Amino acid sequence: MQKLLGKPPVKTKPIIDAERFGTLKSLLQKELFHPLDESKAFLPEETALVKSVRTETAAMNRNNVTRTQAYLSYYRRNPEVHWSFLAHMVSRNGGYHMTDLKSSSMTHLFSKEDRQKFFFFLERANSAVFADSFPQLLLYEHSKRRKFPFRKFLQIFHISRFMAPIWESFLNEPHSPLLTSALIINEQRMLQERVINRTRHGEILRRLDFQLQELLGFTTVIFPYAKKQDRLYSLTGLTVERFSDPKQRIETGKILYQLLFQNPTVFQGVGQFAKAVHHTGSREDYWKSIYTFCNRM
């Protein structure tokens, strides 16, 4: 379950209505019977596009700061892709958690070895989502300039085939909640399959220590949205319980999307924050006086 933080100004509503949910379900069912394109031949310009996407993705996937900025820059170029702005804000929080693990206050709670394990888990998860999602975003951006076989390109980047009909639908009729919902589901399932279930990083979620991490706020996502007179930001967001459950993470992603895009005050405030405050990976970004002091203790 999730615990709401702060007091959002407007009550949220479902991310997609029953009709859109039916559309999503129909698209995915049809994909089961859609033949895979086994063609390996790429035209010279297609090969160049693949290389370009791989190069840009690798360059932006160096660390949390570059990934976080890449999501925001992309959203500014393609504001119809809401997921990219949501990913930017979630990635900011990932960076804050990683920096927290390096702070002096954590040395009294966890051994250096445990702190490194938690840090590398967050880094691996953050990086894996970017490596899977950003090629999709770039391919969509290129497709707006010139049409090409989108489905064929998704295969070469090892992206779930179930994203193909979603992107094809979005190209014909952009509907951000439907795309956002699909990307949230896709990225959390990918994370479960490729990182949590298949690597040593998944052990962290099965350890008692991670339950303590939940109590310390390492599964909390915060959106700063209104600057107060004392220069502190008003905050809203969620704390996720049972983070190891992919269904919980998917539900959390949907609720965060609702908080961010359905509340005009939150959306405008978070947008102003993202524009004004460059991501550094430190919570000094939004509560400087408090976290500057805490980090020096």
Backbone bond lengths (Angstrom), bond angles and torsions (degrees), N, CA, C in turn:
res aa  C-N    CA-C-N  psi(-1)  N-CA   C-N-CA  omega(-1)  CA-C   N-CA-C  phi
1 M - - - 1.460 - - 1.529 109.90 -
2 Q 1.321 115.86 167.49 1.454 121.17 -178.83 1.525 110.08 -119.67
3 K 1.311 115.87 147.22 1.457 121.88 175.46 1.518 108.64 -112.69
4 L 1.320 116.33 122.05 1.452 121.45 -179.21 1.515 110.41 -74.58
5 L 1.336 115.98 135.46 1.462 121.61 177.33 1.521 109.22 -107.12
6 G 1.302 117.32 143.94 1.459 119.84 178.50 1.521 110.90 72.97
7 K 1.315 114.97 -167.40 1.460 120.95 -176.39 1.520 109.43 -134.99
8 P 1.341 118.90 89.53 1.466 120.46 179.81 1.521 111.13 -62.77
9 P 1.328 118.03 143.18 1.461 122.33 -173.38 1.518 115.64 -67.43
10 V 1.338 117.73 -27.37 1.461 120.62 -173.98 1.520 109.77 -130.27
11 K 1.312 116.69 140.24 1.453 120.53 177.72 1.524 109.91 -67.88
12 T 1.335 116.49 138.18 1.462 120.07 -177.86 1.526 110.76 -84.90
13 K 1.314 115.43 163.84 1.456 122.51 176.36 1.522 108.43 -128.32
14 P 1.336 118.75 167.85 1.464 120.61 -177.19 1.525 112.31 -53.91
15 I 1.332 115.49 146.36 1.461 121.05 -176.32 1.531 111.54 -63.31
16 I 1.339 116.99 -37.12 1.464 120.83 174.34 1.525 108.67 -137.75
17 D 1.329 116.51 146.82 1.462 120.00 -178.48 1.528 110.22 -80.04
18 A 1.315 116.13 176.19 1.462 121.53 -175.53 1.535 111.78 -60.43
19 E 1.331 116.36 -37.47 1.463 119.87 -179.59 1.521 110.85 -65.58
20 R 1.336 116.74 -45.04 1.458 120.24 178.95 1.523 111.47 -66.72
21 F 1.341 116.01 -36.07 1.462 119.32 177.45 1.525 110.12 -63.19
22 G 1.314 115.78 -39.50 1.465 119.80 176.93 1.519 111.33 -63.02
23 T 1.350 115.88 -39.22 1.467 120.62 177.32 1.517 110.96 -62.38
24 L 1.332 116.25 -45.39 1.458 121.26 179.39 1.523 110.65 -60.85
25 K 1.320 116.62 -45.87 1.465 121.17 -179.56 1.523 111.02 -62.87
26 S 1.325 116.29 -40.67 1.465 120.82 179.49 1.527 111.59 -65.02
27 L 1.341 116.64 -42.14 1.464 120.87 179.47 1.528 111.04 -61.35
28 L 1.319 116.41 -42.81 1.458 120.31 -177.65 1.524 111.17 -70.86
29 Q 1.334 117.48 -36.11 1.458 120.19 177.97 1.526 111.15 -65.93
30 K 1.331 116.19 -40.86 1.465 120.11 178.29 1.517 111.40 -64.32
31 E 1.334 116.62 -33.01 1.459 120.31 -178.16 1.526 111.60 -63.40
32 L 1.318 117.12 -28.86 1.458 120.92 178.51 1.524 111.71 -60.53
33 F 1.328 116.54 -29.05 1.455 121.14 -177.60 1.528 112.67 -105.24
34 H 1.336 115.58 4.61 1.470 119.66 179.31 1.525 108.91 -82.92
35 P 1.337 117.72 123.94 1.471 119.68 -178.79 1.526 111.57 -65.34
36 L 1.324 115.51 140.50 1.457 119.83 176.87 1.515 109.97 -71.88
37 D 1.332 116.35 141.87 1.454 121.68 176.78 1.527 107.94 -83.60
38 E 1.326 115.60 105.44 1.462 120.16 -177.04 1.525 112.94 -86.41
39 S 1.320 116.65 -0.04 1.461 119.92 -178.34 1.524 110.75 -64.67
40 K 1.328 115.58 129.40 1.459 120.77 -179.95 1.531 112.17 -103.15
41 A 1.321 115.62 -5.76 1.460 119.24 -175.71 1.522 111.16 -77.79
42 F 1.330 114.53 130.33 1.458 120.83 176.67 1.516 109.16 -123.70
43 L 1.322 115.12 136.64 1.455 119.74 174.66 1.528 109.13 -68.30
44 P 1.339 118.07 158.22 1.468 120.52 -179.18 1.522 113.31 -53.96
45 E 1.326 117.55 -41.72 1.463 119.85 -179.52 1.538 111.30 -69.75
46 E 1.353 116.55 -30.08 1.454 119.86 177.08 1.528 110.77 -71.00
47 T 1.320 116.05 -40.08 1.462 121.00 176.65 1.528 110.29 -61.52
48 A 1.323 115.98 -40.11 1.465 120.90 179.31 1.532 110.38 -64.91
49 L 1.346 116.57 -37.61 1.457 120.71 179.05 1.527 110.67 -66.17
50 V 1.311 116.80 -43.22 1.466 121.21 178.22 1.528 109.93 -58.94
51 K 1.317 116.21 -45.62 1.461 120.73 179.65 1.519 111.14 -62.32
52 S 1.326 115.96 -41.98 1.462 120.96 -179.48 1.524 111.38 -63.04
53 V 1.328 116.82 -44.49 1.462 121.55 -179.41 1.525 110.34 -64.75
54 R 1.325 116.18 -42.90 1.469 120.22 179.26 1.529 111.11 -64.03
55 T 1.304 116.18 -41.66 1.468 120.44 -178.73 1.515 111.14 -65.58
56 E 1.333 117.06 -45.89 1.467 120.12 -178.76 1.521 111.15 -67.44
57 T 1.327 116.93 -39.82 1.460 120.22 179.05 1.521 110.88 -62.50
58 A 1.334 116.71 -45.51 1.465 120.66 179.66 1.526 111.36 -63.70
59 A 1.329 116.84 -40.09 1.466 121.04 -178.96 1.522 111.27 -64.96
60 M 1.331 116.89 -38.65 1.459 120.97 -178.42 1.525 113.04 -84.39
61 N 1.331 117.18 -8.96 1.462 121.10 -177.25 1.533 111.51 -99.09
62 R 1.319 116.86 24.49 1.471 120.40 -178.04 1.523 112.00 -68.78
63 N 1.326 116.49 -41.60 1.462 119.99 -177.83 1.524 109.25 -160.77
64 N 1.312 116.15 179.78 1.457 120.40 -176.90 1.520 112.82 -62.01
65 V 1.324 117.78 -37.90 1.463 120.86 -178.01 1.525 110.84 -65.74
66 T 1.328 117.73 -44.75 1.473 120.29 -179.16 1.524 110.87 -67.92
67 R 1.325 117.22 -38.70 1.469 120.21 178.62 1.523 110.76 -64.24
68 T 1.318 115.30 -45.99 1.463 120.36 -177.26 1.523 110.97 -61.67
69 Q 1.322 116.47 -42.00 1.464 120.60 178.78 1.519 111.40 -68.25
70 A 1.325 116.64 -36.47 1.474 120.74 -179.77 1.527 110.98 -62.56
71 Y 1.329 116.74 -42.43 1.469 120.26 177.67 1.529 111.02 -59.91
72 L 1.341 116.73 -43.95 1.463 120.17 -177.66 1.521 111.30 -68.93
73 S 1.327 116.99 -43.90 1.465 120.51 179.03 1.516 110.55 -60.24
74 Y 1.324 116.16 -40.45 1.467 120.42 178.99 1.530 110.60 -64.04
75 Y 1.325 116.28 -44.54 1.465 119.71 -179.19 1.526 111.23 -61.92
76 R 1.307 116.93 -37.73 1.460 119.69 178.75 1.523 111.34 -64.71
77 R 1.320 116.92 -31.69 1.465 120.66 178.03 1.530 111.59 -81.81
78 N 1.343 116.23 -27.49 1.468 121.78 -174.99 1.536 109.95 -135.21
79 P 1.324 117.65 69.48 1.470 120.86 -173.93 1.527 114.75 -64.23
80 E 1.326 116.79 -12.91 1.466 118.95 177.42 1.533 111.56 -74.22
81 V 1.321 117.00 -17.15 1.464 121.10 179.30 1.532 108.40 -92.31
82 H 1.307 115.95 82.88 1.466 121.80 -175.81 1.524 112.53 -58.43
83 W 1.331 116.48 -35.22 1.465 120.30 -175.33 1.521 111.67 -55.44
84 S 1.315 117.97 -33.00 1.453 120.79 -176.62 1.531 111.30 -66.23
85 F 1.326 117.67 -36.12 1.463 120.04 177.60 1.525 110.43 -72.82
86 L 1.334 116.51 -39.87 1.461 120.43 175.17 1.532 109.60 -59.77
87 A 1.332 117.03 -43.86 1.466 121.46 179.57 1.523 110.96 -63.29
88 H 1.331 116.95 -36.35 1.458 120.72 177.81 1.527 110.73 -60.63
89 M 1.319 116.58 -46.43 1.460 119.99 -177.50 1.532 111.73 -70.90
90 V 1.317 117.67 -37.60 1.467 120.46 176.95 1.523 109.85 -67.43
91 S 1.333 116.50 -38.74 1.466 120.63 178.69 1.526 110.91 -66.16
92 R 1.327 117.23 -35.30 1.473 120.10 174.10 1.529 109.74 -56.98
93 N 1.308 115.98 -46.27 1.456 120.17 -179.03 1.520 111.74 -64.74
94 G 1.332 116.69 -36.72 1.453 119.98 175.75 1.522 110.74 -60.05
95 G 1.326 116.10 -41.14 1.463 120.95 177.96 1.520 111.90 -64.73
96 Y 1.337 116.52 -38.57 1.462 119.94 178.73 1.531 110.41 -63.59
97 H 1.324 116.96 -43.17 1.460 120.54 179.38 1.523 110.94 -63.15
98 M 1.337 116.51 -40.64 1.464 120.33 -179.93 1.527 111.05 -65.06
99 T 1.325 116.06 -39.54 1.468 119.87 177.57 1.521 110.84 -67.99
100 D 1.340 116.74 -38.63 1.464 120.60 177.40 1.528 111.15 -55.29
101 L 1.339 116.14 -39.21 1.464 120.23 -178.31 1.528 111.87 -65.66
102 K 1.322 116.54 -22.64 1.466 120.85 179.84 1.525 112.21 -91.69
103 S 1.333 117.33 -7.14 1.465 120.03 -175.55 1.522 111.27 -76.10
104 S 1.316 115.20 156.92 1.466 120.62 -177.55 1.520 112.44 -64.72
105 S 1.327 117.84 -27.15 1.465 120.89 -178.11 1.525 112.19 -65.55
106 M 1.341 117.40 -22.78 1.457 121.36 -178.37 1.528 112.81 -83.35
107 T 1.306 118.47 -17.36 1.460 121.26 -175.90 1.523 111.62 -65.33
108 H 1.333 117.24 -24.03 1.458 121.36 -179.69 1.530 111.86 -85.33
109 L 1.327 117.14 -12.64 1.457 120.80 -175.30 1.526 113.41 -104.05
110 F 1.352 115.86 -33.71 1.458 119.73 -175.81 1.514 110.50 -136.48
111 S 1.327 115.04 151.31 1.459 119.58 176.20 1.522 109.27 -70.47
112 K 1.309 116.49 161.79 1.456 120.99 178.68 1.518 110.78 -59.74
113 E 1.328 116.88 -38.71 1.468 121.31 179.94 1.520 111.26 -63.03
114 D 1.339 117.10 -45.69 1.461 120.40 179.34 1.525 111.66 -65.07
115 R 1.330 116.29 -40.94 1.463 119.21 179.56 1.526 110.56 -63.07
116 Q 1.327 117.55 -37.43 1.469 120.90 177.76 1.521 110.88 -66.82
117 K 1.327 116.45 -39.31 1.467 119.71 179.03 1.515 111.16 -63.60
118 F 1.330 116.26 -45.25 1.458 120.01 178.29 1.532 110.69 -62.94
119 F 1.332 115.84 -41.36 1.461 120.98 -179.38 1.528 110.27 -61.62
120 F 1.326 117.34 -48.48 1.462 120.51 -177.05 1.518 112.21 -69.68
121 F 1.337 116.94 -27.95 1.453 118.64 174.23 1.529 110.57 -65.13
122 L 1.328 116.78 -47.92 1.461 120.94 178.96 1.521 111.12 -61.26
123 E 1.333 117.02 -41.04 1.461 121.42 179.15 1.526 110.90 -64.49
124 R 1.329 116.02 -45.13 1.470 120.36 -178.81 1.526 110.96 -63.24
125 A 1.317 116.63 -44.32 1.460 120.54 -179.55 1.527 110.81 -64.62
126 N 1.318 116.39 -45.79 1.462 122.55 179.39 1.525 110.84 -59.71
127 S 1.317 116.10 -43.75 1.455 122.24 -178.56 1.522 111.79 -69.33
128 A 1.334 117.00 -40.23 1.465 120.89 -178.34 1.527 111.75 -64.35
129 V 1.335 116.28 -41.72 1.466 119.82 178.29 1.522 110.28 -63.43
130 F 1.322 117.13 -41.96 1.457 120.66 179.61 1.524 110.96 -64.51
131 A 1.335 117.27 -44.70 1.462 121.58 -178.07 1.517 111.90 -61.95
132 D 1.327 116.96 -29.91 1.464 120.75 179.80 1.521 112.25 -86.52
133 S 1.329 116.93 -38.83 1.467 120.69 -172.93 1.520 114.29 -86.15
134 F 1.335 117.35 -38.51 1.463 118.66 -171.57 1.531 113.28 -65.67
135 P 1.341 120.39 -38.06 1.465 118.54 173.98 1.527 112.34 -58.10
136 Q 1.340 116.84 -36.67 1.466 119.68 177.49 1.524 110.49 -62.49
137 L 1.329 115.68 -44.76 1.459 120.09 -179.55 1.527 111.26 -62.19
138 L 1.329 116.05 -44.23 1.465 120.06 -178.94 1.523 111.26 -66.24
139 L 1.321 116.93 -39.80 1.466 120.13 179.08 1.524 110.59 -63.29
140 Y 1.327 116.52 -40.45 1.457 119.40 176.82 1.523 110.59 -62.28
141 E 1.313 116.46 -44.27 1.469 120.76 -179.62 1.520 110.61 -59.82
142 H 1.325 117.25 -42.71 1.468 120.86 177.83 1.527 110.99 -66.64
143 S 1.338 116.23 -35.37 1.467 119.43 -177.17 1.519 111.84 -68.13
144 K 1.321 117.94 -22.09 1.466 120.36 177.11 1.519 110.83 -70.20
145 R 1.325 116.41 -27.17 1.463 120.52 -179.87 1.527 111.69 -85.94
146 R 1.341 114.29 -37.96 1.473 119.02 -176.91 1.520 109.01 -152.83
147 K 1.333 116.12 128.36 1.460 120.01 -178.22 1.529 110.93 -70.75
148 F 1.328 115.54 142.22 1.457 121.63 175.92 1.529 107.99 -153.93
149 P 1.342 118.26 167.76 1.477 120.72 -178.38 1.525 112.17 -68.56
150 F 1.315 115.98 87.55 1.462 122.31 -174.45 1.532 111.99 -55.67
151 R 1.331 115.88 -43.56 1.462 121.66 -177.37 1.526 111.62 -59.23
152 K 1.304 115.98 -41.50 1.465 121.70 -179.32 1.522 111.48 -61.40
153 F 1.313 117.20 -37.45 1.463 121.56 -178.66 1.522 111.29 -73.83
154 L 1.326 117.13 -35.53 1.456 119.26 178.78 1.528 110.57 -60.76
155 Q 1.329 116.80 -37.33 1.457 120.99 -179.54 1.521 111.18 -62.53
156 I 1.314 117.37 -43.74 1.459 119.50 -175.83 1.529 111.94 -68.37
157 F 1.349 116.83 -22.16 1.472 120.16 177.36 1.531 111.63 -95.41
158 H 1.329 116.66 9.98 1.469 122.77 176.26 1.530 112.10 58.18
159 I 1.327 114.34 39.43 1.463 120.58 178.33 1.521 108.69 -93.36
160 S 1.316 117.04 141.03 1.458 121.70 -178.21 1.525 111.63 -48.39
161 R 1.324 115.62 132.24 1.464 120.28 -179.07 1.521 112.22 -61.27
162 F 1.330 117.55 -21.70 1.458 120.19 -178.39 1.525 112.53 -72.48
163 M 1.341 117.49 -11.45 1.462 119.31 175.01 1.517 111.73 -82.15
164 A 1.314 117.50 -18.53 1.468 120.41 -178.04 1.531 112.66 -59.14
165 P 1.338 119.67 -53.68 1.473 118.14 179.70 1.526 112.91 -65.83
166 I 1.323 117.02 -27.58 1.468 119.88 178.46 1.525 109.70 -66.13
167 W 1.327 116.47 -48.48 1.468 119.76 -179.94 1.527 111.39 -67.27
168 E 1.323 117.33 -38.15 1.461 120.06 178.11 1.521 110.57 -62.81
169 S 1.324 116.51 -39.53 1.464 120.78 177.09 1.526 110.44 -65.76
170 F 1.335 116.57 -41.21 1.461 121.05 -178.83 1.523 111.29 -66.46
171 L 1.321 117.29 -35.29 1.465 121.03 178.11 1.525 111.08 -64.59
172 N 1.335 116.01 -35.41 1.465 120.50 -178.77 1.519 112.00 -83.88
173 E 1.329 116.40 -35.91 1.464 121.17 -178.66 1.531 108.57 -148.19
174 P 1.319 117.39 91.30 1.466 120.22 -178.06 1.535 111.93 -57.89
175 H 1.311 115.77 123.60 1.455 121.70 175.68 1.520 106.66 -140.80
176 S 1.312 115.75 97.19 1.459 121.52 -170.54 1.528 114.55 -59.93
177 P 1.346 119.98 -42.54 1.467 118.26 179.15 1.521 113.39 -59.50
178 L 1.345 117.08 -38.61 1.460 120.33 179.23 1.524 110.62 -65.60
179 L 1.330 116.89 -46.45 1.464 121.02 178.82 1.527 110.69 -64.30
180 T 1.319 116.57 -43.92 1.461 120.37 -179.58 1.516 111.13 -60.53
181 S 1.325 116.66 -45.05 1.451 121.17 179.59 1.530 110.81 -60.37
182 A 1.324 116.08 -43.45 1.467 120.59 -179.40 1.525 111.46 -65.76
183 L 1.328 116.95 -41.34 1.467 120.36 179.63 1.530 111.33 -67.45
184 I 1.319 117.35 -38.86 1.464 120.40 177.39 1.532 109.80 -59.56
185 I 1.322 116.05 -48.14 1.464 120.70 -179.79 1.528 110.72 -63.59
186 N 1.327 115.64 -46.64 1.457 120.17 -176.76 1.532 112.21 -62.32
187 E 1.326 117.22 -45.79 1.465 119.91 -176.13 1.521 112.16 -69.79
188 Q 1.320 117.97 -35.03 1.468 119.49 178.73 1.526 111.43 -72.61
189 R 1.320 117.45 -35.35 1.462 119.82 175.44 1.522 110.98 -68.65
190 M 1.327 116.07 -40.00 1.459 120.04 176.55 1.524 110.23 -61.43
191 L 1.327 116.49 -43.70 1.459 121.52 -179.94 1.529 110.53 -61.48
192 Q 1.313 116.14 -41.05 1.464 120.35 179.61 1.531 110.98 -64.30
193 E 1.327 116.30 -44.35 1.460 120.93 -174.60 1.528 112.85 -75.74
194 R 1.340 117.00 -41.84 1.461 119.80 -171.59 1.527 114.44 -94.43
195 V 1.318 117.06 -22.74 1.462 119.23 -176.49 1.526 111.68 -114.22
196 I 1.314 116.71 -55.49 1.467 120.25 -172.09 1.529 112.26 -73.38
197 N 1.339 117.39 -43.31 1.457 119.91 -176.59 1.519 113.88 -83.22
198 R 1.330 118.04 -25.00 1.461 120.25 -169.91 1.519 115.30 -111.64
199 T 1.295 119.08 -4.59 1.459 120.28 -177.55 1.518 110.49 -127.85
200 R 1.310 115.40 167.00 1.463 121.13 -179.84 1.524 112.00 -65.97
201 H 1.345 116.48 -19.74 1.464 119.10 179.58 1.524 111.30 -61.72
202 G 1.337 116.75 -29.84 1.452 120.07 -179.22 1.512 113.53 -64.24
203 E 1.325 116.94 -21.35 1.452 120.75 179.41 1.531 111.43 -61.36
204 I 1.314 115.88 -29.90 1.468 120.69 -178.31 1.524 110.67 -60.59
205 L 1.332 116.45 -38.37 1.457 120.22 -178.29 1.521 112.22 -72.24
206 R 1.302 116.17 -16.89 1.461 119.38 -179.41 1.529 112.16 -99.50
207 R 1.306 116.15 1.60 1.455 120.39 -178.88 1.525 111.43 -94.83
208 L 1.292 115.17 149.67 1.461 120.44 178.71 1.521 110.96 -59.46
209 D 1.352 115.83 -32.88 1.456 120.08 -178.14 1.525 111.20 -57.75
210 F 1.352 117.22 -34.39 1.458 118.49 -176.63 1.522 111.03 -68.43
211 Q 1.341 116.54 -29.23 1.450 118.51 175.54 1.533 109.99 -62.57
212 L 1.343 115.57 -36.33 1.454 119.84 176.00 1.524 110.21 -67.31
213 Q 1.328 116.86 -34.98 1.464 120.05 176.94 1.527 110.38 -60.71
214 E 1.335 115.95 -37.98 1.457 119.69 177.84 1.530 110.50 -61.68
215 L 1.338 116.20 -41.45 1.461 120.17 179.24 1.520 111.41 -65.44
216 L 1.344 116.74 -30.42 1.466 120.64 -179.03 1.527 112.37 -85.37
217 G 1.320 117.12 -0.75 1.459 119.12 174.81 1.507 115.66 94.04
218 F 1.335 117.73 15.75 1.458 118.84 -178.06 1.524 112.53 -79.32
219 T 1.316 117.28 -2.84 1.455 120.32 172.99 1.527 109.60 -118.49
220 T 1.310 115.96 30.57 1.460 122.26 178.03 1.525 109.80 -105.67
221 V 1.328 116.13 134.41 1.461 121.93 176.51 1.523 107.91 -115.91
222 I 1.320 115.76 124.39 1.468 121.53 -174.06 1.534 110.94 -118.99
223 F 1.332 115.63 137.49 1.461 121.92 174.46 1.532 109.02 -114.27
224 P 1.334 119.47 113.54 1.472 120.87 171.84 1.534 108.42 -78.38
225 Y 1.342 117.09 128.97 1.467 116.78 -174.27 1.525 115.55 -134.91
226 A 1.322 119.69 -9.84 1.465 119.31 -179.79 1.518 108.95 -149.36
227 K 1.314 115.74 122.20 1.459 120.15 -178.94 1.522 110.01 -84.37
228 K 1.329 115.23 129.90 1.459 120.73 -179.65 1.524 110.24 -90.55
229 Q 1.318 115.26 173.79 1.464 120.50 -179.39 1.523 112.18 -64.23
230 D 1.325 116.76 -30.26 1.463 119.63 179.98 1.523 112.32 -85.17
231 R 1.340 116.14 13.05 1.462 123.72 175.87 1.525 114.06 73.79
232 L 1.324 117.13 9.32 1.450 120.66 172.93 1.521 108.74 -94.65
233 Y 1.333 116.61 152.55 1.461 121.15 -179.09 1.521 111.18 -95.96
234 S 1.324 116.49 143.77 1.450 120.88 166.84 1.520 107.35 -72.08
235 L 1.325 116.62 143.80 1.458 120.34 -174.25 1.523 110.99 -125.58
236 T 1.322 115.53 147.06 1.460 121.58 167.98 1.518 106.88 -138.79
237 G 1.316 116.57 165.74 1.454 119.30 -178.59 1.508 111.16 157.18
238 L 1.336 116.03 -160.20 1.458 121.68 -176.03 1.519 111.36 -140.01
239 T 1.320 115.09 149.40 1.453 121.53 166.47 1.528 106.98 -110.16
240 V 1.319 116.44 128.65 1.459 121.57 -175.75 1.518 109.88 -97.12
241 E 1.312 116.13 127.93 1.452 120.95 171.82 1.528 108.72 -99.82
242 R 1.323 116.22 148.44 1.469 122.50 -176.68 1.527 110.25 55.92
243 F 1.326 115.27 56.36 1.460 121.90 -179.58 1.520 112.03 -59.62
244 S 1.331 117.25 -26.33 1.464 120.25 -178.25 1.523 112.22 -69.73
245 D 1.320 117.90 -14.17 1.462 122.58 179.80 1.530 109.32 -86.75
246 P 1.344 118.39 113.86 1.472 119.91 -177.83 1.526 113.01 -60.03
247 K 1.333 117.66 -31.32 1.464 120.04 178.96 1.525 110.43 -64.39
248 Q 1.338 116.20 -37.69 1.459 119.86 177.94 1.530 110.71 -65.98
249 R 1.323 116.54 -40.38 1.469 119.75 179.87 1.526 111.16 -67.00
250 I 1.326 116.52 -37.05 1.468 120.26 177.83 1.524 110.43 -65.35
251 E 1.327 116.75 -45.94 1.462 120.57 178.32 1.521 110.97 -61.28
252 T 1.334 115.44 -39.49 1.462 120.08 178.60 1.523 110.78 -61.91
253 G 1.329 116.55 -44.63 1.456 120.63 178.95 1.519 112.08 -58.43
254 K 1.311 116.25 -41.26 1.467 120.79 179.67 1.531 111.15 -66.29
255 I 1.324 116.16 -43.00 1.468 119.46 -179.78 1.524 111.02 -66.66
256 L 1.331 116.57 -38.95 1.465 120.21 177.10 1.530 110.42 -62.55
257 Y 1.317 116.62 -39.12 1.468 120.38 177.32 1.522 110.43 -62.42
258 Q 1.331 116.10 -42.18 1.459 119.88 177.62 1.524 111.16 -62.30
259 L 1.317 116.25 -45.44 1.469 120.09 179.76 1.519 111.44 -59.77
260 L 1.322 115.56 -39.82 1.463 120.33 -173.98 1.519 112.82 -77.84
261 F 1.335 117.95 -41.65 1.463 120.10 -171.35 1.526 115.08 -104.52
262 Q 1.326 118.09 -13.45 1.464 118.59 -178.61 1.527 112.78 -98.81
263 N 1.303 117.45 -10.32 1.460 121.50 178.36 1.527 109.68 -107.61
264 P 1.329 118.91 105.06 1.468 121.13 -176.93 1.527 113.64 -54.11
265 T 1.337 117.00 -39.88 1.462 119.70 -179.70 1.517 111.13 -64.48
266 V 1.337 115.52 -44.84 1.462 120.50 179.10 1.527 110.32 -66.08
267 F 1.334 116.64 -47.21 1.469 120.68 -177.11 1.534 111.18 -60.13
268 Q 1.318 116.91 -47.64 1.463 120.12 -179.79 1.527 111.39 -66.85
269 G 1.331 115.88 -40.90 1.460 119.63 -179.10 1.511 112.98 -67.17
270 V 1.326 116.25 -43.22 1.467 120.14 178.49 1.524 110.00 -66.05
271 G 1.333 116.01 -38.61 1.464 119.74 177.62 1.520 112.06 -61.61
272 Q 1.330 116.61 -42.47 1.470 120.87 178.13 1.528 110.50 -65.65
273 F 1.331 115.98 -39.46 1.465 120.31 178.06 1.533 110.43 -62.53
274 A 1.321 116.98 -47.61 1.462 120.97 -178.05 1.529 111.41 -62.25
275 K 1.332 115.63 -35.78 1.458 120.46 -179.76 1.527 111.49 -73.22
276 A 1.321 116.24 -39.04 1.475 120.78 -173.22 1.519 113.46 -85.48
277 V 1.332 116.72 -29.69 1.472 120.60 -172.08 1.520 110.10 -113.59
278 H 1.312 115.96 109.80 1.464 120.77 177.26 1.521 109.20 -68.78
279 H 1.310 116.55 135.35 1.470 121.32 -178.16 1.522 110.87 -68.55
280 T 1.321 116.12 122.69 1.462 121.05 179.05 1.522 112.34 -111.05
281 G 1.357 116.68 -14.80 1.452 120.48 -175.44 1.512 112.59 92.48
282 S 1.321 117.53 -0.68 1.460 121.59 179.91 1.522 110.55 -115.35
283 R 1.328 116.50 145.01 1.462 120.78 178.40 1.527 112.13 -69.33
284 E 1.314 116.76 -5.16 1.461 119.85 171.65 1.527 109.94 -59.55
285 D 1.343 116.17 -19.88 1.462 120.36 179.40 1.517 111.91 -53.79
286 Y 1.351 116.97 -37.95 1.462 117.77 -176.68 1.522 114.71 -120.05
287 W 1.334 119.25 -19.90 1.461 121.13 174.90 1.521 108.25 -132.78
288 K 1.328 115.69 68.94 1.459 121.30 -170.44 1.517 113.39 -59.37
289 S 1.323 117.56 -47.51 1.463 120.01 -174.99 1.526 111.92 -62.83
290 I 1.331 116.48 -36.64 1.457 120.66 -178.03 1.521 111.14 -75.05
291 Y 1.350 116.33 -49.98 1.454 119.27 -172.87 1.523 112.96 -78.60
292 T 1.305 117.70 -23.99 1.461 119.12 173.90 1.523 108.79 -64.59
293 F 1.330 115.41 -41.34 1.456 120.12 179.42 1.523 110.68 -68.50
294 C 1.341 117.18 -45.82 1.460 121.62 -177.00 1.513 111.37 -62.39
295 N 1.343 116.81 -41.41 1.452 120.20 -175.72 1.522 112.05 -70.05
296 R 1.317 116.46 -16.67 1.474 119.50 -179.10 1.532 111.12 -96.34
297 M 1.307 116.95 -5.56 1.478 119.55 -177.97 1.523 110.81 -71.85
